[in-house]
Amino acid sequence: MPLSLPQRRRQAFHRRTIECRGYQREDCLWDIETHLTDTKDYPFQTLSRGELPPDEAVHDMWLRVTIDDDFFIHEVEAAIDASPFEMCPNAVNKMQMLKGLRITTGWNRQIKERLGGVKGCTHLTELLGPLATTAFQTIYPATRARRAQQEMINPDQKPKIVDTCHVFATDSPVVKRYWPRFYNGK
């Protein structure tokens, strides 16, 4: 069901586009890429680039992390092709602080600790949420057989996906169907 009809009279001011893609590499690692573009629907004044015409990118930023099946980050690459301030591209190297982290429970806390506030670039940091869910959507289905084997080897270990959102809560019908041993609903 889409959103309700908006007010009849409104004027567009800003557009943010975030695209995320997941790729399996030939070395069996995964590249998860995100791309953020911000544009304005009117001429926009910047300090470093002067006045930008409508639809020219105010922000044009890229982020790629290379991870393994267990979501450990092996490589990080960031690029800023457009920004409103000359010094923005200086923040790309700060994204290297993600190396060695694991995308798992507490991911947002880890991001804030390492890159929050003045420690990093707000826009690149914002990409890490969609990047994490894209990583999950990319890798989880591809590793289903391996997880099923692990669950057979250790049936008393709760699957990592259980209790990660309301669909996978221990009292949900989804958990009841797929992992009845961990279901605790009525």
LINZIJO-V328064 format. One record per residue. N is the residue number from 1. RES is the residue in one letter. PHI is phi in whole degrees, 0 to 359 (none if undefined). NEAR is the number of other ideal C-beta (glycine too) atoms within 10 Angstrom. D_LAST is the distance of its C-alpha to the last C-alpha in Angstrom with 1 decimal. Layout:
# LINZIJO-V328064
((N/RES/PHI/NEAR/D_LAST) (N/RES/PHI/NEAR/D_LAST))
This chain:
# LINZIJO-V328064
((1/M/none/3/29.7) (2/P/285/4/32.6) (3/L/296/5/33.4) (4/S/294/5/35.0) (5/L/297/6/38.8) (6/P/282/7/40.6) (7/Q/304/5/43.5) (8/R/297/5/46.5) (9/R/251/5/48.8) (10/R/207/7/47.8) (11/Q/239/6/49.6) (12/A/290/10/48.3) (13/F/236/9/49.0) (14/H/215/11/47.0) (15/R/227/12/45.2) (16/R/244/12/43.2) (17/T/240/11/42.3) (18/I/237/17/40.2) (19/E/242/12/40.2) (20/C/233/19/38.3) (21/R/221/12/39.0) (22/G/241/17/37.8) (23/Y/228/12/40.3) (24/Q/265/13/40.4) (25/R/270/9/43.8) (26/E/292/5/45.9) (27/D/271/9/45.4) (28/C/73/8/41.7) (29/L/273/15/41.0) (30/W/237/21/39.5) (31/D/256/17/41.2) (32/I/246/26/39.0) (33/E/241/18/41.3) (34/T/230/23/40.9) (35/H/219/17/43.6) (36/L/243/21/43.8) (37/T/228/17/46.4) (38/D/246/19/47.1) (39/T/227/20/49.7) (40/K/246/18/51.1) (41/D/266/12/52.3) (42/Y/213/12/55.5) (43/P/300/10/58.1) (44/F/235/19/56.6) (45/Q/273/10/58.7) (46/T/241/15/58.0) (47/L/290/9/59.9) (48/S/269/10/60.6) (49/R/252/15/60.8) (50/G/76/8/62.3) (51/E/278/9/61.2) (52/L/262/18/58.7) (53/P/289/10/59.0) (54/P/307/11/55.9) (55/D/73/10/53.5) (56/E/276/15/54.9) (57/A/297/16/52.3) (58/V/280/19/52.1) (59/H/239/19/49.6) (60/D/216/18/49.5) (61/M/227/26/47.5) (62/W/231/18/46.2) (63/L/213/27/44.0) (64/R/230/18/43.3) (65/V/241/27/41.4) (66/T/252/19/41.6) (67/I/229/25/38.6) (68/D/258/14/37.5) (69/D/300/15/34.4) (70/D/263/11/32.9) (71/F/71/20/33.7) (72/F/279/15/36.7) (73/I/274/18/39.4) (74/H/262/13/42.8) (75/E/220/13/44.8) (76/V/222/20/44.9) (77/E/222/14/47.3) (78/A/228/22/47.6) (79/A/214/14/50.3) (80/I/238/20/51.3) (81/D/272/12/53.5) (82/A/212/18/53.7) (83/S/202/21/53.1) (84/P/280/15/54.6) (85/F/236/12/56.0) (86/E/300/11/58.3) (87/M/275/9/56.5) (88/C/307/18/53.1) (89/P/300/16/53.6) (90/N/296/11/54.3) (91/A/277/21/50.5) (92/V/298/19/49.7) (93/N/292/10/50.6) (94/K/294/17/48.1) (95/M/294/23/45.3) (96/Q/297/14/46.4) (97/M/294/16/44.4) (98/L/279/23/41.4) (99/K/305/13/42.8) (100/G/88/10/40.9) (101/L/283/19/37.7) (102/R/240/14/34.4) (103/I/281/23/32.2) (104/T/200/14/28.9) (105/T/307/11/26.7) (106/G/90/11/29.3) (107/W/305/18/31.5) (108/N/298/12/32.2) (109/R/295/10/33.1) (110/Q/299/18/35.4) (111/I/297/21/37.1) (112/K/298/13/37.7) (113/E/296/11/39.2) (114/R/270/16/41.6) (115/L/232/20/42.4) (116/G/291/14/41.4) (117/G/59/8/44.0) (118/V/284/7/47.6) (119/K/286/14/46.6) (120/G/208/21/46.0) (121/C/266/22/46.1) (122/T/306/13/43.6) (123/H/288/20/43.5) (124/L/296/24/43.2) (125/T/295/21/40.5) (126/E/299/17/38.6) (127/L/289/23/38.6) (128/L/288/21/36.6) (129/G/292/14/33.2) (130/P/299/16/33.7) (131/L/298/24/35.3) (132/A/296/21/32.3) (133/T/290/13/29.9) (134/T/293/21/32.7) (135/A/300/21/33.0) (136/F/299/17/29.3) (137/Q/295/12/29.6) (138/T/279/19/32.8) (139/I/274/20/32.0) (140/Y/303/14/28.4) (141/P/295/8/28.9) (142/A/288/12/32.2) (143/T/252/13/30.8) (144/R/304/10/27.8) (145/A/298/8/29.6) (146/R/296/10/30.5) (147/R/295/14/26.9) (148/A/298/11/25.7) (149/Q/297/9/28.5) (150/Q/297/14/27.6) (151/E/294/16/23.9) (152/M/288/8/25.4) (153/I/291/8/27.9) (154/N/231/8/25.4) (155/P/292/9/21.9) (156/D/273/7/20.7) (157/Q/273/10/21.6) (158/K/295/14/18.9) (159/P/302/17/20.3) (160/K/298/15/22.1) (161/I/285/16/20.5) (162/V/295/16/17.0) (163/D/75/15/16.6) (164/T/266/13/19.8) (165/C/198/9/18.6) (166/H/296/9/15.7) (167/V/294/10/15.5) (168/F/259/17/15.2) (169/A/295/16/12.8) (170/T/296/14/10.6) (171/D/254/11/7.4) (172/S/270/17/9.5) (173/P/296/11/9.9) (174/V/293/15/13.2) (175/V/294/23/12.2) (176/K/302/14/10.0) (177/R/284/9/13.2) (178/Y/268/15/15.9) (179/W/225/17/14.7) (180/P/304/8/11.9) (181/R/299/10/13.4) (182/F/255/16/12.5) (183/Y/284/18/8.9) (184/N/229/9/6.9) (185/G/274/10/3.8) (186/K/272/4/0.0))
